[in-house]
Amino acid sequence: MACDPEELRHVPLFALLDEDEMAILAAQVELRRFAPRQRIYKIGEAGKNAYIMMSGVVHITTVDEDQQEVLLDEPGHGDFFGFASMLEQTPHHTNAMAMEETHCIEVDRDDIAALLQRKPMAGMDMLTVLGRQQHATQELVRLRAQRNANDMIDEESTFGERIADSVARFGGSWTFIITFGAILIVYTAINEWLRGKAWDPYPFILLNLFLSMLAAIQAPVIMMSQNRQDTKDRLRSELDYDVNRRAESEIQALSNKLNLLTDKLGDIDDLLREQVRS
């Protein structure tokens, strides 16, 4: 079934194409209908065609090491799937199945080549869109990688937890040690000087009581602060793991995109050389 050029305007990759380029591409591609539970392609099948979602629901799945089916993606309106295998002419690495009645636009390398042969600048338009998507992905990764574990913990901390942190921070400082030492010296000196009139004569039983009460209160407060520090450390480790995993995924994606860009530039170069010779 022929494709309406207006349908292609919903596809981000073709957003910069002009009227003539859109008409040429629409004449090449085909609108396909898939019934519910119909398989579009399977793992290992030759990647001759890519598909653009128009309506319906498609599940992109793979099989993990435990032979369990894993849902990777559910393309939305205008999204490509099977695109990399089509461009590289390699077998599909995933399964695609229509979950309900679905309409897709079917695209193959010859369709793209026919467009580039007649409108070479259309390749630059598509490369521009890919470049924008790459920049947007990099910006998203950069912003997510900048999350600060301390800020995230502080935003969720309660009033009591903030007091515990302040007490632990002050109790472990030289200011506390010097101040507390000075108070003890003054306290014992006054009681020794007053002798029989002292309110807490040697062996300073009242002072020992206050010190015991202070230790009894300070110990659990410090433990609360240590628990929060352990939480921060655990969150930092999780964030580091997430960042490393995203970085690895991003590097792989960038490598694939660079390969696709190199392939497209090679196609454009070949077409331009053929036009010059002709």
C-alpha positions in Angstrom: 0.0 0.0 0.0 1.3 3.4 -1.0 2.3 5.9 1.8 1.0 9.4 2.2 3.9 11.9 2.4 2.1 13.6 5.3 2.6 10.5 7.4 6.3 10.8 7.0 6.3 14.2 8.6 5.7 12.6 11.9 9.0 10.7 11.7 11.8 12.7 13.5 14.5 11.4 11.1 12.6 12.9 8.1 11.5 16.1 9.8 13.9 18.4 7.7 13.0 16.9 4.3 11.3 19.3 1.9 8.1 18.6 -0.1 10.0 17.1 -3.1 12.2 14.9 -1.0 9.2 13.7 1.1 7.3 12.9 -2.1 10.2 10.8 -3.5 10.5 8.9 -0.3 6.8 8.3 0.1 6.8 6.8 -3.4 9.5 4.4 -2.4 8.3 3.1 1.0 5.2 1.0 1.7 2.5 1.0 4.4 2.2 -2.4 6.0 -0.6 -3.8 8.2 0.1 -6.4 10.8 -2.6 -8.4 12.6 -2.6 -8.9 16.4 0.1 -11.3 17.6 1.7 -11.3 14.1 5.5 -11.4 14.1 7.2 -8.6 12.2 10.7 -10.1 12.3 12.7 -12.4 14.6 16.2 -12.7 16.0 18.6 -13.9 13.3 16.4 -13.0 10.4 18.0 -10.9 7.6 17.6 -7.2 8.4 16.4 -6.2 5.0 13.7 -3.8 6.2 13.2 -1.2 9.0 9.8 -0.1 10.2 8.2 3.2 11.4 5.3 3.0 13.8 2.1 4.7 12.7 -0.5 3.1 14.9 -1.0 0.1 17.1 1.4 -1.5 19.6 4.7 -3.3 18.9 6.9 -5.1 21.5 10.6 -5.3 20.8 12.0 -8.2 22.8 15.1 -10.3 23.2 16.1 -13.4 25.0 18.6 -13.2 28.0 21.1 -15.8 29.1 18.4 -17.6 31.2 16.2 -17.9 28.0 13.7 -15.5 29.4 12.0 -13.0 27.1 12.9 -9.4 28.0 10.9 -6.4 26.7 13.4 -3.8 25.3 11.2 -1.2 23.8 7.7 -0.3 22.8 8.0 2.2 19.9 5.7 5.2 19.8 4.2 7.0 16.8 6.9 8.0 14.4 9.6 5.8 16.0 11.9 3.5 14.0 12.7 -0.1 14.9 15.0 -2.5 13.1 16.8 0.5 11.7 20.4 -0.5 12.5 20.1 -4.0 11.1 18.6 -2.6 7.9 21.4 -0.1 7.4 24.2 -2.5 8.3 22.5 -5.4 6.4 23.0 -7.6 9.4 20.6 -10.1 11.1 18.2 -8.7 13.6 19.3 -8.9 17.2 15.7 -8.6 18.5 12.2 -9.9 18.0 9.3 -7.5 16.9 5.7 -8.5 17.3 2.5 -6.6 16.8 0.4 -6.9 20.0 -2.7 -5.5 18.3 -3.7 -4.4 14.8 -0.7 -2.3 13.7 0.2 -0.1 10.8 3.9 0.6 10.0 5.8 2.1 7.2 8.3 -0.4 5.7 11.7 1.1 4.7 14.8 -0.6 3.2 18.2 0.6 2.0 17.1 0.9 -1.6 14.4 3.4 -0.5 17.0 5.6 1.2 19.4 5.1 -1.7 16.8 6.2 -4.3 16.1 9.4 -2.2 19.8 10.2 -1.9 20.4 9.5 -5.6 17.8 12.1 -6.7 18.2 14.4 -3.7 21.8 14.1 -2.2 21.2 17.0 0.2 18.5 14.9 1.9 21.3 12.9 3.4 22.6 16.0 5.1 19.2 16.7 6.5 18.9 13.3 8.0 22.5 13.5 9.4 21.5 16.8 11.0 18.6 15.2 12.8 20.8 12.3 14.0 23.4 14.9 15.2 20.7 16.7 17.2 19.5 13.4 18.8 23.1 12.6 19.7 23.6 16.0 21.4 20.3 15.6 23.3 21.4 12.2 24.5 24.8 13.5 25.6 23.2 16.4 27.5 20.8 14.0 29.2 23.7 11.7 30.3 25.7 14.8 31.5 22.8 16.1 33.6 22.1 12.7 35.2 25.8 12.1 35.9 25.9 15.4 37.8 23.5 14.3 40.6 25.1 14.8 44.0 24.5 12.1 46.6 24.8 14.6 49.4 22.2 16.9 48.0 19.8 14.0 47.4 20.2 12.8 51.0 19.8 16.3 52.4 16.6 16.9 50.5 15.0 13.8 52.0 16.4 14.3 55.6 14.1 15.0 58.5 14.5 17.7 61.1 15.8 15.2 63.7 18.3 13.8 61.2 19.7 17.2 60.5 20.0 17.8 64.3 21.9 14.5 64.6 24.3 15.5 61.9 24.9 18.9 63.5 25.5 17.3 66.9 27.9 14.7 65.5 29.7 17.4 63.5 30.2 19.6 66.5 31.0 16.8 68.9 33.9 15.7 66.7 35.5 19.1 66.3 38.3 20.8 68.2 35.9 23.6 69.2 33.9 21.1 71.2 37.0 19.5 72.8 38.6 22.8 73.8 35.3 24.3 75.1 34.4 21.1 77.0 37.9 20.8 78.4 37.7 24.5 79.6 34.3 23.9 81.2 35.6 20.9 83.1 38.7 22.8 84.3 36.6 25.8 85.5 34.0 23.5 87.1 36.6 21.5 89.1 38.7 24.5 90.0 35.6 26.4 91.5 34.6 23.4 93.5 38.1 22.9 94.8 38.4 26.6 95.7 35.0 26.6 97.6 36.0 23.5 99.5 33.4 23.0 102.2 30.9 25.3 100.5 31.2 23.5 97.1 28.0 22.2 95.6 29.9 19.2 94.1 33.0 18.5 96.1 35.6 15.9 95.1 35.1 13.2 93.7 32.6 15.4 91.7 29.7 13.0 91.7 27.3 15.5 90.1 29.8 16.1 87.3 30.2 12.4 86.7 26.4 12.1 86.5 26.2 14.9 83.9 29.1 13.3 81.9 27.3 9.9 82.0 24.0 11.5 80.8 25.9 13.4 78.0 27.6 10.2 76.9 24.3 8.3 77.0 22.7 10.9 74.7 25.6 11.6 72.5 26.3 8.0 71.6 23.0 7.2 69.8 23.0 10.6 68.1 26.4 9.9 66.7 25.2 6.4 65.6 22.3 8.1 63.8 24.7 10.3 61.9 26.9 7.4 61.1 23.9 5.5 59.7 23.2 8.5 57.5 26.8 8.5 56.3 26.5 4.8 55.4 23.4 5.6 53.4 25.3 8.4 51.6 28.1 6.0 50.8 25.7 3.4 49.5 23.9 5.9 47.4 27.2 7.2 46.0 28.1 3.6 45.0 24.8 3.1 43.3 25.1 6.4 41.4 28.6 5.5 40.3 27.4 2.1 39.1 24.5 3.8 37.2 26.9 6.3 35.7 29.4 3.7 34.6 26.6 1.5 33.1 25.1 4.5 31.2 28.6 5.5 30.0 29.2 2.0 28.6 25.8 2.0 26.9 26.4 5.5 25.6 29.8 4.6 24.2 28.3 1.6 22.4 25.5 3.7 21.0 27.9 6.4 19.9 30.0 3.7 18.1 26.9 2.4 16.3 25.9 5.9 15.3 29.4 6.7 14.1 29.3 3.5 12.0 25.9 4.6 10.6 27.1 8.1 9.9 30.2 6.7 8.1 28.1 4.4 6.1 25.7 7.3 5.1 28.6 9.6 4.2 30.0 6.8 2.1 26.7 6.4 0.2 26.5 10.2 -0.3 30.1 10.3 -1.6 29.4 7.4 -4.0 26.3 9.1 -5.3 28.0 12.4 -5.8 30.9 10.7 -7.6 28.5 8.9 -9.9 26.7 12.2 -10.7 30.0 13.9 -11.4 31.1 11.1 -13.8 27.7 11.3 -15.6 
